[in-house]
Amino acid sequence: MGQQARDIFSLSFPVAPSAVSAYRGVDFTGAQITVAGAKCAGIAKRGAAIGQPFDAVCLGTAVIEAGAAFAAGVPLAMDAQGRVVAATAMAIAAGAVAMLSVAANGATDLVGGIPPQWVVGDSLEAAAGAGSFVEVLLSR
């Protein structure tokens, strides 16, 4: 169970727009993440009730609550409760047909787009399961 972290940069949220649990991801308004794969602004250092101020770690390492078991060195994304889970690999959806194109053979660079899930960082230690607290190297 990780309980150490090296915080390099934190954001202060003067008013929590929703209840925030400690060690969970928050969005850019300071609300706790409620959508799996959502973009995360930081990890709450402590819990906050609606209207209370709190800080969130944005850069460095942070202790985060896990939503499932995973190994050390795994890319992580948010679950629907603001906890971290192993990120899923991008793949062609079931039933979809792979396409061949000039872009596919490297002749053209693809630009733009937002991935279907936001990778928060990489696990520095394994999580035994949901409710475990682990140290995560945050990435941007």
OpenMM code with the backbone's topology and positions (N, CA, C; nanometers):
from openmm import Vec3, app, unit

residues = "MET GLY GLN GLN ALA ARG ASP ILE PHE SER LEU SER PHE PRO VAL ALA PRO SER ALA VAL SER ALA TYR ARG GLY VAL ASP PHE THR GLY ALA GLN ILE THR VAL ALA GLY ALA LYS CYS ALA GLY ILE ALA LYS ARG GLY ALA ALA ILE GLY GLN PRO PHE ASP ALA VAL CYS LEU GLY THR ALA VAL ILE GLU ALA GLY ALA ALA PHE ALA ALA GLY VAL PRO LEU ALA MET ASP ALA GLN GLY ARG VAL VAL ALA ALA THR ALA MET ALA ILE ALA ALA GLY ALA VAL ALA MET LEU SER VAL ALA ALA ASN GLY ALA THR ASP LEU VAL GLY GLY ILE PRO PRO GLN TRP VAL VAL GLY ASP SER LEU GLU ALA ALA ALA GLY ALA GLY SER PHE VAL GLU VAL LEU LEU SER ARG".split()
positions = [
    Vec3(0.0840, -0.1177, 0.0000),
    Vec3(0.0000, 0.0000, 0.0000),
    Vec3(0.0880, 0.1232, 0.0000),
    Vec3(0.0856, 0.1984, -0.1098),
    Vec3(0.1670, 0.3177, -0.1210),
    Vec3(0.1120, 0.4323, -0.0390),
    Vec3(0.1937, 0.4927, 0.0391),
    Vec3(0.1525, 0.6119, 0.1128),
    Vec3(0.2603, 0.7185, 0.1042),
    Vec3(0.3427, 0.7083, 0.0017),
    Vec3(0.4433, 0.8116, -0.0198),
    Vec3(0.4195, 0.8701, -0.1577),
    Vec3(0.4608, 0.9931, -0.1755),
    Vec3(0.4465, 1.0583, -0.3047),
    Vec3(0.5396, 1.1783, -0.3091),
    Vec3(0.5785, 1.2162, -0.4285),
    Vec3(0.6618, 1.3333, -0.4469),
    Vec3(0.5861, 1.4294, -0.5377),
    Vec3(0.5215, 1.5246, -0.4762),
    Vec3(0.4386, 1.6237, -0.5444),
    Vec3(0.5283, 1.7352, -0.5983),
    Vec3(0.5260, 1.7575, -0.7289),
    Vec3(0.6057, 1.8654, -0.7889),
    Vec3(0.5195, 1.9897, -0.8126),
    Vec3(0.3945, 1.9680, -0.8537),
    Vec3(0.3040, 2.0805, -0.8808),
    Vec3(0.1621, 2.0413, -0.8430),
    Vec3(0.0931, 2.1291, -0.7722),
    Vec3(-0.0469, 2.1074, -0.7339),
    Vec3(-0.1311, 2.2263, -0.7766),
    Vec3(-0.2585, 2.2008, -0.8016),
    Vec3(-0.3558, 2.3068, -0.8274),
    Vec3(-0.4429, 2.3222, -0.7040),
    Vec3(-0.4776, 2.4450, -0.6706),
    Vec3(-0.5705, 2.4712, -0.5610),
    Vec3(-0.7079, 2.4988, -0.6204),
    Vec3(-0.8071, 2.4289, -0.5698),
    Vec3(-0.9450, 2.4528, -0.6104),
    Vec3(-1.0144, 2.5202, -0.4926),
    Vec3(-1.0545, 2.6476, -0.5067),
    Vec3(-1.1119, 2.7209, -0.3941),
    Vec3(-1.2493, 2.6698, -0.3519),
    Vec3(-1.3220, 2.6067, -0.4449),
    Vec3(-1.4562, 2.5574, -0.4153),
    Vec3(-1.4766, 2.4248, -0.4882),
    Vec3(-1.5026, 2.3187, -0.4140),
    Vec3(-1.5330, 2.1897, -0.4760),
    Vec3(-1.6767, 2.1936, -0.5283),
    Vec3(-1.6974, 2.1750, -0.6604),
    Vec3(-1.8333, 2.1791, -0.7155),
    Vec3(-1.9145, 2.0536, -0.6828),
    Vec3(-1.8456, 1.9483, -0.6416),
    Vec3(-1.9106, 1.8239, -0.5997),
    Vec3(-1.8267, 1.7658, -0.4864),
    Vec3(-1.8823, 1.6697, -0.4155),
    Vec3(-1.8040, 1.6041, -0.3112),
    Vec3(-1.6858, 1.5332, -0.3771),
    Vec3(-1.5689, 1.5455, -0.3160),
    Vec3(-1.4461, 1.4861, -0.3697),
    Vec3(-1.3878, 1.3942, -0.2630),
    Vec3(-1.3568, 1.2714, -0.3030),
    Vec3(-1.2923, 1.1770, -0.2111),
    Vec3(-1.1417, 1.1910, -0.2223),
    Vec3(-1.0717, 1.1727, -0.1118),
    Vec3(-0.9252, 1.1783, -0.1120),
    Vec3(-0.8698, 1.0719, -0.2052),
    Vec3(-0.7602, 1.1053, -0.2706),
    Vec3(-0.6847, 1.0132, -0.3563),
    Vec3(-0.7608, 0.9701, -0.4813),
    Vec3(-0.8529, 1.0534, -0.5276),
    Vec3(-0.9261, 1.0237, -0.6512),
    Vec3(-0.9068, 1.1379, -0.7499),
    Vec3(-0.9291, 1.1080, -0.8765),
    Vec3(-0.9083, 1.2059, -0.9834),
    Vec3(-1.0174, 1.3101, -0.9895),
    Vec3(-0.9762, 1.4314, -1.0260),
    Vec3(-1.0705, 1.5418, -1.0455),
    Vec3(-1.0499, 1.6023, -1.1839),
    Vec3(-1.1570, 1.6619, -1.2364),
    Vec3(-1.1482, 1.7256, -1.3675),
    Vec3(-1.1014, 1.8709, -1.3529),
    Vec3(-1.1057, 1.9471, -1.4605),
    Vec3(-1.0514, 2.0828, -1.4592),
    Vec3(-1.1401, 2.1838, -1.3866),
    Vec3(-1.2625, 2.1433, -1.3480),
    Vec3(-1.3473, 2.2299, -1.2654),
    Vec3(-1.3305, 2.1979, -1.1172),
    Vec3(-1.2628, 2.0867, -1.0870),
    Vec3(-1.2458, 2.0427, -0.9494),
    Vec3(-1.3465, 1.9366, -0.9083),
    Vec3(-1.4339, 1.8966, -0.9997),
    Vec3(-1.5317, 1.7914, -0.9700),
    Vec3(-1.4639, 1.6545, -0.9798),
    Vec3(-1.5056, 1.5626, -0.8932),
    Vec3(-1.4505, 1.4276, -0.8993),
    Vec3(-1.4897, 1.3623, -1.0317),
    Vec3(-1.3979, 1.2875, -1.0908),
    Vec3(-1.4221, 1.2176, -1.2171),
    Vec3(-1.5385, 1.1202, -1.1993),
    Vec3(-1.6336, 1.1222, -1.2943),
    Vec3(-1.7491, 1.0324, -1.2902),
    Vec3(-1.7688, 0.9565, -1.4210),
    Vec3(-1.6742, 0.9713, -1.5145),
    Vec3(-1.6832, 0.9036, -1.6440),
    Vec3(-1.5539, 0.8265, -1.6669),
    Vec3(-1.5645, 0.6979, -1.6942),
    Vec3(-1.4465, 0.6157, -1.7191),
    Vec3(-1.3669, 0.6702, -1.8369),
    Vec3(-1.2346, 0.6787, -1.8211),
    Vec3(-1.1468, 0.7261, -1.9277),
    Vec3(-1.1394, 0.8766, -1.9413),
    Vec3(-1.2058, 0.9515, -1.8518),
    Vec3(-1.2100, 1.0979, -1.8604),
    Vec3(-1.0728, 1.1605, -1.8409),
    Vec3(-1.0561, 1.2795, -1.8969),
    Vec3(-0.9338, 1.3579, -1.8805),
    Vec3(-0.9270, 1.4059, -1.7354),
    Vec3(-0.8113, 1.3933, -1.6765),
    Vec3(-0.7938, 1.4204, -1.5342),
    Vec3(-0.6981, 1.5383, -1.5139),
    Vec3(-0.7400, 1.6373, -1.4346),
    Vec3(-0.6545, 1.7525, -1.4059),
    Vec3(-0.5566, 1.7217, -1.2934),
    Vec3(-0.5980, 1.6364, -1.1993),
    Vec3(-0.5117, 1.6046, -1.0865),
    Vec3(-0.5759, 1.5053, -0.9925),
    Vec3(-0.5023, 1.4718, -0.8871),
    Vec3(-0.5466, 1.3758, -0.7876),
    Vec3(-0.5644, 1.4492, -0.6541),
    Vec3(-0.6846, 1.4406, -0.5985),
    Vec3(-0.7152, 1.5105, -0.4733),
    Vec3(-0.6253, 1.4611, -0.3605),
    Vec3(-0.5614, 1.5559, -0.2902),
    Vec3(-0.4746, 1.5211, -0.1769),
    Vec3(-0.5561, 1.4830, -0.0542),
    Vec3(-0.6785, 1.5359, -0.0453),
    Vec3(-0.7678, 1.5058, 0.0666),
    Vec3(-0.9103, 1.5220, 0.0163),
    Vec3(-1.0045, 1.4722, 0.0927),
    Vec3(-1.1444, 1.4847, 0.0561),
    Vec3(-1.1958, 1.6258, 0.0799),
    Vec3(-1.3041, 1.6595, 0.0113),
    Vec3(-1.3662, 1.7907, 0.0283),
    Vec3(-1.5163, 1.7781, 0.0038),
    Vec3(-1.5948, 1.8442, 0.0884),
    Vec3(-1.7396, 1.8513, 0.0683),
    Vec3(-1.7676, 1.9617, -0.0336),
    Vec3(-1.8878, 1.9638, -0.0862),
    Vec3(-1.9255, 2.0680, -0.1818),
    Vec3(-1.8992, 2.2047, -0.1185),
    Vec3(-1.8311, 2.2918, -0.1929),
    Vec3(-1.8024, 2.4268, -0.1460),
    Vec3(-1.6724, 2.4424, -0.0700),
    Vec3(-1.6081, 2.3326, -0.0317),
    Vec3(-1.4823, 2.3411, 0.0426),
    Vec3(-1.3634, 2.3503, -0.0527),
    Vec3(-1.2550, 2.4147, -0.0100),
    Vec3(-1.1333, 2.4193, -0.0909),
    Vec3(-1.0529, 2.2901, -0.0754),
    Vec3(-0.9743, 2.2581, -0.1777),
    Vec3(-0.8830, 2.1434, -0.1704),
    Vec3(-0.7745, 2.1594, -0.2758),
    Vec3(-0.6694, 2.0795, -0.2641),
    Vec3(-0.5586, 2.0787, -0.3596),
    Vec3(-0.5535, 1.9447, -0.4307),
    Vec3(-0.5047, 1.9463, -0.5542),
    Vec3(-0.4889, 1.8241, -0.6319),
    Vec3(-0.3490, 1.8209, -0.6937),
    Vec3(-0.2827, 1.7067, -0.6832),
    Vec3(-0.1497, 1.6873, -0.7422),
    Vec3(-0.1644, 1.6745, -0.8933),
    Vec3(-0.0860, 1.7526, -0.9675),
    Vec3(-0.0923, 1.7504, -1.1138),
    Vec3(0.0349, 1.6952, -1.1776),
    Vec3(0.1460, 1.7084, -1.1089),
    Vec3(0.2744, 1.6674, -1.1651),
    Vec3(0.3590, 1.6044, -1.0557),
    Vec3(0.4273, 1.4972, -1.0896),
    Vec3(0.5100, 1.4245, -0.9933),
    Vec3(0.4514, 1.2875, -0.9700),
    Vec3(0.4586, 1.2395, -0.8461),
    Vec3(0.3927, 1.1139, -0.8116),
    Vec3(0.2829, 1.1439, -0.7111),
    Vec3(0.1808, 1.0599, -0.7132),
    Vec3(0.0673, 1.0781, -0.6228),
    Vec3(0.0186, 0.9427, -0.5754),
    Vec3(-0.0350, 0.9405, -0.4558),
    Vec3(-0.1036, 0.8217, -0.4065),
    Vec3(-0.2457, 0.8294, -0.4615),
    Vec3(-0.2901, 0.7197, -0.5241),
    Vec3(-0.4228, 0.7152, -0.5864),
    Vec3(-0.4911, 0.5845, -0.5469),
    Vec3(-0.6211, 0.5908, -0.5289),
    Vec3(-0.6983, 0.4702, -0.4999),
    Vec3(-0.7197, 0.3913, -0.6286),
    Vec3(-0.6966, 0.2617, -0.6214),
    Vec3(-0.7155, 0.1735, -0.7372),
    Vec3(-0.8600, 0.1262, -0.7456),
    Vec3(-0.9062, 0.1054, -0.8684),
    Vec3(-1.0406, 0.0532, -0.8919),
    Vec3(-1.0403, -0.0949, -0.9232),
    Vec3(-0.9216, -0.1526, -0.9424),
    Vec3(-0.9059, -0.2956, -0.9738),
    Vec3(-0.7594, -0.3316, -0.9555),
    Vec3(-0.7305, -0.4607, -0.9606),
    Vec3(-0.5915, -0.5062, -0.9499),
    Vec3(-0.5160, -0.4760, -1.0793),
    Vec3(-0.3877, -0.4422, -1.0672),
    Vec3(-0.2988, -0.4250, -1.1820),
    Vec3(-0.1553, -0.4380, -1.1342),
    Vec3(-0.0643, -0.4588, -1.2283),
    Vec3(0.0780, -0.4780, -1.1968),
    Vec3(0.1513, -0.3435, -1.1956),
    Vec3(0.2733, -0.3449, -1.1495),
    Vec3(0.3588, -0.2255, -1.1555),
    Vec3(0.3968, -0.1997, -1.3010),
    Vec3(0.4124, -0.0735, -1.3374),
    Vec3(0.4541, -0.0371, -1.4725),
    Vec3(0.3433, -0.0351, -1.5752),
    Vec3(0.2192, -0.0350, -1.5301),
    Vec3(0.1036, -0.0390, -1.6200),
    Vec3(0.0508, 0.1022, -1.6446),
    Vec3(0.0181, 0.1388, -1.7712),
    Vec3(-0.0478, 0.2674, -1.7959),
    Vec3(-0.1870, 0.2659, -1.7324),
    Vec3(-0.2253, 0.3764, -1.6711),
    Vec3(-0.3509, 0.3816, -1.5963),
    Vec3(-0.4449, 0.4887, -1.6486),
    Vec3(-0.5745, 0.4613, -1.6377),
    Vec3(-0.6803, 0.5551, -1.6745),
    Vec3(-0.7796, 0.5614, -1.5591),
    Vec3(-0.8694, 0.6575, -1.5617),
    Vec3(-0.9709, 0.6744, -1.4583),
    Vec3(-1.0879, 0.5793, -1.4812),
    Vec3(-1.1481, 0.5319, -1.3696),
    Vec3(-1.2751, 0.4605, -1.3812),
    Vec3(-1.3863, 0.5609, -1.3506),
    Vec3(-1.5118, 0.5162, -1.3460),
    Vec3(-1.6251, 0.6072, -1.3274),
    Vec3(-1.6386, 0.6607, -1.1845),
    Vec3(-1.5501, 0.6178, -1.0929),
    Vec3(-1.5502, 0.6706, -0.9566),
    Vec3(-1.4251, 0.7535, -0.9277),
    Vec3(-1.3458, 0.7838, -1.0309),
    Vec3(-1.2253, 0.8638, -1.0123),
    Vec3(-1.1068, 0.7854, -0.9595),
    Vec3(-1.1148, 0.6513, -0.9635),
    Vec3(-1.0027, 0.5659, -0.9220),
    Vec3(-0.9249, 0.5261, -1.0470),
    Vec3(-0.8043, 0.4704, -1.0290),
    Vec3(-0.7263, 0.4279, -1.1447),
    Vec3(-0.7433, 0.2789, -1.1722),
    Vec3(-0.7454, 0.2466, -1.3003),
    Vec3(-0.7513, 0.1091, -1.3490),
    Vec3(-0.6549, 0.0981, -1.4673),
    Vec3(-0.6183, -0.0227, -1.5037),
    Vec3(-0.5307, -0.0414, -1.6194),
    Vec3(-0.5985, 0.0132, -1.7440),
    Vec3(-0.5252, 0.0925, -1.8219),
    Vec3(-0.5780, 0.1473, -1.9463),
    Vec3(-0.5912, 0.0343, -2.0486),
    Vec3(-0.6910, 0.0445, -2.1325),
    Vec3(-0.7104, -0.0570, -2.2357),
    Vec3(-0.6339, -0.0186, -2.3613),
    Vec3(-0.5820, -0.1195, -2.4297),
    Vec3(-0.5082, -0.0955, -2.5536),
    Vec3(-0.6059, -0.0560, -2.6640),
    Vec3(-0.5625, 0.0330, -2.7527),
    Vec3(-0.6461, 0.0708, -2.8659),
    Vec3(-0.6492, -0.0451, -2.9651),
    Vec3(-0.7660, -0.0692, -3.0192),
    Vec3(-0.7836, -0.1789, -3.1140),
    Vec3(-0.8990, -0.1470, -3.2073),
    Vec3(-0.9102, -0.2218, -3.3125),
    Vec3(-1.0237, -0.2086, -3.4031),
    Vec3(-1.1437, -0.2728, -3.3339),
    Vec3(-1.2553, -0.2027, -3.3315),
    Vec3(-1.3743, -0.2516, -3.2624),
    Vec3(-1.4233, -0.3819, -3.3241),
    Vec3(-1.4837, -0.4649, -3.2407),
    Vec3(-1.5392, -0.5922, -3.2877),
    Vec3(-1.6393, -0.5665, -3.3997),
    Vec3(-1.6270, -0.6409, -3.5085),
    Vec3(-1.7168, -0.6257, -3.6220),
    Vec3(-1.6734, -0.5189, -3.7208),
    Vec3(-1.5759, -0.4360, -3.6842),
    Vec3(-1.5283, -0.3321, -3.7754),
    Vec3(-1.4300, -0.3931, -3.8746),
    Vec3(-1.4146, -0.3288, -3.9870),
    Vec3(-1.3253, -0.3768, -4.0914),
    Vec3(-1.2020, -0.2872, -4.0957),
    Vec3(-1.0843, -0.3485, -4.0900),
    Vec3(-0.9602, -0.2716, -4.1017),
    Vec3(-0.9530, -0.2116, -4.2414),
    Vec3(-0.9047, -0.0894, -4.2515),
    Vec3(-0.8961, -0.0222, -4.3816),
    Vec3(-0.7507, -0.0044, -4.4212),
    Vec3(-0.7264, -0.0145, -4.5472),
    Vec3(-0.5934, 0.0136, -4.6009),
    Vec3(-0.5993, 0.1506, -4.6654),
    Vec3(-0.4973, 0.2298, -4.6449),
    Vec3(-0.4941, 0.3627, -4.7037),
    Vec3(-0.3503, 0.4093, -4.7152),
    Vec3(-0.3318, 0.5227, -4.7793),
    Vec3(-0.1997, 0.5827, -4.7890),
    Vec3(-0.1492, 0.6150, -4.6490),
    Vec3(-0.2395, 0.6591, -4.5606),
    Vec3(-0.2004, 0.6929, -4.4236),
    Vec3(-0.1543, 0.5691, -4.3474),
    Vec3(-0.2136, 0.4547, -4.3770),
    Vec3(-0.1795, 0.3330, -4.3041),
    Vec3(-0.0377, 0.2857, -4.3329),
    Vec3(0.0153, 0.3132, -4.4512),
    Vec3(0.1499, 0.2652, -4.4826),
    Vec3(0.2592, 0.3646, -4.4454),
    Vec3(0.2226, 0.4721, -4.3787),
    Vec3(0.3221, 0.5669, -4.3306),
    Vec3(0.3531, 0.6815, -4.4254),
    Vec3(0.2868, 0.6861, -4.5396),
    Vec3(0.3125, 0.7931, -4.6356),
    Vec3(0.2529, 0.9260, -4.5904),
    Vec3(0.1600, 0.9215, -4.4988),
    Vec3(0.0930, 1.0417, -4.4506),
    Vec3(0.0915, 1.0398, -4.2980),
    Vec3(0.1131, 1.1555, -4.2357),
    Vec3(0.1016, 1.1658, -4.0908),
    Vec3(-0.0430, 1.1950, -4.0559),
    Vec3(-0.0954, 1.1229, -3.9598),
    Vec3(-0.2293, 1.1508, -3.9102),
    Vec3(-0.2182, 1.2585, -3.8035),
    Vec3(-0.3123, 1.3498, -3.8003),
    Vec3(-0.3083, 1.4583, -3.7023),
    Vec3(-0.4433, 1.4707, -3.6334),
    Vec3(-0.4428, 1.5365, -3.5173),
    Vec3(-0.5662, 1.5682, -3.4474),
    Vec3(-0.6270, 1.4490, -3.3773),
    Vec3(-0.7390, 1.4725, -3.3165),
    Vec3(-0.8126, 1.3664, -3.2500),
    Vec3(-0.7809, 1.3570, -3.1019),
    Vec3(-0.8751, 1.3046, -3.0282),
    Vec3(-0.8607, 1.2831, -2.8854),
    Vec3(-0.8790, 1.1338, -2.8607),
    Vec3(-0.7856, 1.0718, -2.7892),
    Vec3(-0.7998, 0.9290, -2.7640),
    Vec3(-0.9253, 0.8996, -2.6806),
    Vec3(-0.9798, 0.7760, -2.6892),
    Vec3(-1.1023, 0.7426, -2.6176),
    Vec3(-1.0865, 0.7375, -2.4658),
    Vec3(-0.9651, 0.7288, -2.4175),
    Vec3(-0.9412, 0.7348, -2.2737),
    Vec3(-0.8127, 0.8130, -2.2479),
    Vec3(-0.8089, 0.8824, -2.1366),
    Vec3(-0.6948, 0.9648, -2.0996),
    Vec3(-0.6041, 0.8838, -2.0078),
    Vec3(-0.4783, 0.8659, -2.0448),
    Vec3(-0.3833, 0.7942, -1.9594),
    Vec3(-0.3315, 0.8916, -1.8549),
    Vec3(-0.3589, 0.8611, -1.7286),
    Vec3(-0.3235, 0.9476, -1.6159),
    Vec3(-0.1750, 0.9375, -1.5837),
    Vec3(-0.1201, 0.8165, -1.5930),
    Vec3(0.0198, 0.7922, -1.5591),
    Vec3(0.0482, 0.6440, -1.5574),
    Vec3(0.1593, 0.6072, -1.4935),
    Vec3(0.2013, 0.4677, -1.4862),
    Vec3(0.2160, 0.4256, -1.3407),
    Vec3(0.1733, 0.3028, -1.3116),
    Vec3(0.1801, 0.2523, -1.1744),
    Vec3(0.3250, 0.2266, -1.1349),
    Vec3(0.3629, 0.2726, -1.0179),
    Vec3(0.4967, 0.2469, -0.9644),
    Vec3(0.4976, 0.1232, -0.8763),
    Vec3(0.3790, 0.0726, -0.8458),
    Vec3(0.3659, -0.0493, -0.7670),
    Vec3(0.2354, -0.1179, -0.8068),
    Vec3(0.2257, -0.2460, -0.7741),
    Vec3(0.1066, -0.3236, -0.8072),
    Vec3(-0.0076, -0.2905, -0.7115),
    Vec3(-0.1307, -0.3015, -0.7609),
    Vec3(-0.2500, -0.2861, -0.6773),
    Vec3(-0.3102, -0.4243, -0.6565),
    Vec3(-0.3447, -0.4566, -0.5324),
    Vec3(-0.4027, -0.5867, -0.5004),
    Vec3(-0.5482, -0.5970, -0.5460),
    Vec3(-0.6131, -0.4833, -0.5627),
    Vec3(-0.7532, -0.4816, -0.6048),
    Vec3(-0.8158, -0.3474, -0.5743),
    Vec3(-0.9474, -0.3387, -0.5953),
    Vec3(-1.0195, -0.2143, -0.5681),
    Vec3(-1.0014, -0.1746, -0.4224),
    Vec3(-0.9780, -0.0467, -0.3991),
    Vec3(-0.9587, 0.0037, -0.2639),
    Vec3(-0.8133, 0.0092, -0.2204),
    Vec3(-0.7233, -0.0482, -0.3009),
    Vec3(-0.5794, -0.0389, -0.2707),
    Vec3(-0.5324, 0.1029, -0.2998),
    Vec3(-0.4305, 0.1464, -0.2295),
    Vec3(-0.3712, 0.2772, -0.2541),
    Vec3(-0.2312, 0.2550, -0.3089),
    Vec3(-0.2023, 0.3143, -0.4256),
    Vec3(-0.0743, 0.2927, -0.4927),
    Vec3(-0.0123, 0.4256, -0.5333),
    Vec3(0.1197, 0.4249, -0.5458),
    Vec3(0.1900, 0.5426, -0.5959),
    Vec3(0.1937, 0.5365, -0.7481),
    Vec3(0.1602, 0.6476, -0.8117),
    Vec3(0.1518, 0.6562, -0.9564),
    Vec3(0.2379, 0.7725, -1.0043),
    Vec3(0.3146, 0.7484, -1.1093),
    Vec3(0.3924, 0.8540, -1.1754),
    Vec3(0.2982, 0.9209, -1.2749),
    Vec3(0.2566, 1.0439, -1.2432),
    Vec3(0.1626, 1.1162, -1.3287),
    Vec3(0.2296, 1.1591, -1.4576),
    Vec3(0.1559, 1.1537, -1.5672),
    Vec3(0.2115, 1.1955, -1.6969),
    Vec3(0.1201, 1.2972, -1.7608),
    Vec3(0.1756, 1.3761, -1.8445),
    Vec3(0.1015, 1.4805, -1.9136),
    Vec3(0.1321, 1.4744, -2.0593),
] * unit.nanometer
topology = app.Topology()
chain = topology.addChain("A")
for resn in residues:
    res = topology.addResidue(resn, chain)
    for name in ("N", "CA", "C"):
        topology.addAtom(name, app.Element.getBySymbol(name[0]), res)
